[in-house]
Amino acid sequence: MNTLVSKPLAINLHFNDDTMWLELADGRQLGVPLAYFPRLLNAAPEQREEYSISGGGTGLHWNKLDEDILVENLLLGIGDVQTRSLKAEAEKVTPRMLN
């Protein structure tokens, strides 16, 4: 079973050229490739820094970029790119009628 013991809470965030670095309340640090989030990848460094930590640490928000990220999803490896890919694949599937 894949269960998180407690909700991961963000306390700090910073960037380098190709990675978003998230510091969690329990001391862990997580590096996430910006390629997972095209809006952040294509944003100017100053735009990336205009974020807020929302939901008591459960989310990240960029108002001007219209980007919202759940911290829990980052730990599960879910990025904007994967979400879009999964939706596109689901739309390709044609339901079959049962006899």
N, C-alpha and C positions, 0 to 999 in steps of 0.2 A: 504494500500500500504506500502511496506517495502523498504524505500529509505533512503540512507545515505545522510545527508545534505552536508557534505564535505568529501573529501577523508581522511581517517585516516592515519596519518603519524607517523612512529616510530621514537623515538629519543634515546631510550636506551633499552637494553636487558640484562637480567641476569637469572640465573638458580639456582634452588635448586635440590635436589635429583630426584624429579619426576615432576617438573613443570618449564615451560618457562614463565618468567615474562616480559611483554612488556610494556614500558612506551610510551604513545602517546603524541604528541605535544599539544593536548588540555587538558592534565592533567590526563586523564584516565590511569588506569593500568589494564592490562588484564593478567590473569593467564591461561595458556593452558597446559593441561597434556601432558607430553612427549610421552605418549602412542599414541597420535595422529600422531606422527612422528617417526616411528621406527628407522630411521637413527640417529636421535638425541638421542633417548632413549638408543640405543646401543653404542653410541659414548662415548669416555672418556671425563671427564669434561673439559680437556684442549682443545679437539677438538671442543666442543660446543662453547667455548669462541672465536674461530677463525672465527667469522662471520663478514659480512659487511652489513650495511644498504644501500640498493640500491634504485634507482628510486626516489631520494629525500625524502625517508622515506616510500615509498609504498611497499617495498619488503625487505626480509631478505635473505641473501645468505651465504652458507657455501661451499666454493670452494672444499676443500679436501673431504667433505662428499657428494658432488654432490646433495645438497639440496637447493631448492628455495621455499620460502613461500611468498605469498601475504598477506599483513597486513589486507586488506579488507576481505579475506577469513577467517582469524582467528576470526574476529568479527561476521562472519556469521556461525561460528561453523564448518567450513570445514577444515578437516585435511587430511593428506596423507592416513590414514586408511579409511576414508569415501570415498575418491576419488577412491581408489582401489576397495572398495566394490561395489560402484555404477557401475564402469566399468565391474566388474565381473557379476553383475546382468544383465546389458544390453546385455552382450554377451550370456547369457542364453536364452534370449527372441528370439523366432523364428518368423520371419515375417509370417503373414498369407496372403494368396491370397484371394482377393475379387472376388466374382462371378459376 
